[in-house]
Amino acid sequence: MDEEDYAWLELVNEKRRSEGFSQVSQNVFEFLMDRFEKESFFESLGQADPQSLIDEDAVCCICMDGECHNSNAILFCDMCNLAVHQECYGVPYIPEGQWLCRHCLQAPSQPVDCVLCPNRGGALKKTDDDRWGHVVCALWVPEVGFSNTVFIEPIDGMQNIPPARWKLTCYLCKEKGVGACIQCHRANCYTAFHVSCAQKAGLYMKMEPVKEVTDDGTPTFSVKKTAYCGAHTPAGCVRRPLTIYEEAKANNRLCQNGDRNSGRSRLKGRQKKKSKKKAVSEPPAVVPAVSMPNIPPQRYVLPGRPVGRG
């Protein structure tokens, strides 16, 4: 709740007191506003053409790769339009109905901060101490991991991060003591940067699976991670900045960038290959810049009626 919410709630309670009704608590107020926001969002989904909201050129915001397969498709969150691979975000099975990312499912109207970086938005998961973190940040910070590697949650190992890492200064955002930075892999280069800041800047970041065989012949698999600062980016590497964090405010609120299509029908490249031809016969559907509340009358809570969770 912000100052306007407190002021409005006080006015409502004054009116209810004068009419002999019980007071509305802050918890009940937040509960009702959350329900109204969700109702308004889902009512607004039909205002635009759903197919116009699917970006066929989208890449997974975790691995930065746009390739997908039947067993590892790219899913789009039906609320914030976040694009992630099934394997990268821990979604073994494609849901039949709507699919929501963890943030939109658990805290759709509440902005959350990543404990490992200063950037909002992106693919988030809960930590084992009930905070939030970017999946990509957890993948790259060496001391951090996941309790369940199939569902990629919760993020754990935060207590293993050494104090020195928390004190590093990101050369991109200039923030010191905010989140945990990684460092350039070039020998004798100690330039530090946040993982999400590196994505925003389009720095070279590559993860490669490595297969090794132990002395007894047992194969083992690991992941080799390589990241460079801007000065040591390999020659010929094309920078592809990820702009999702620049839209953090929109991604952390209920927004109108979803659609009614199920998670199955919104899979990028699931049913058809990308088309290089652009349709010019019809103008693209326009998504309203402002989502106006449109709540059915039966959902209203009348001011003169006692308020409760039932």
Secondary structure, 3 states (H helix, E strand, C coil): CCHHHHHHHHHHHHHHHHCCCCCCCHHHHHHHHHHHHHHHHHHHHHHCCHHHHCCCCCCCCCCCCCCCECCECEEECCCCCCEEEHHHHCCCCCCCCCCCCHHHHHCCCCCCCECCCCCCCCCEEEECCCCEEEHHHHHHCCCCEEEECCCCEEEECHHHCCHHHHCCECCCCCCECCCCCEECCCCCCCCEECHHHHHHHCCCEEEEEEEEECCCCCEEEEEEEEECCHHHCCCCCCCCCCCHHHHHHHHCCCCCCCCCCCCCCCCECCCCCCCCCCCCCCCCCCCCCCCCCCCCHHHCCCCCCCCCCC
